[in-house]
Amino acid sequence: TPEEIKERNIAAGRPAEFGYDGYDRNLTEEQKQAFRDEGRKPALRLKM
């Protein structure tokens, strides 16, 4: 969620506005399923 991204940025000493940090880029199938079970919807992000 945007809130989780802000929290991770702040914890890493980066400005909260930096945006997505790549944290969820390499999730296992089990982790993906756990997020789906929580009702989270996937987001497509392009690495540039």
C-alpha positions, 0 to 999 in steps of 0.5 A: 500500500502507499502507506507501507511504501512511505513507512519503508522509505522513512525507515531507510532514511529516504524521503517519504515521497520517493515512491516505490522501492522495489520491495515486492519485486521478487515475491514467491508464489506463496507470498503472492497468494497470501496477499491475494487472500488478504484481498490485495490487488496486484499492480503492474510495475515496469522496471526501467 
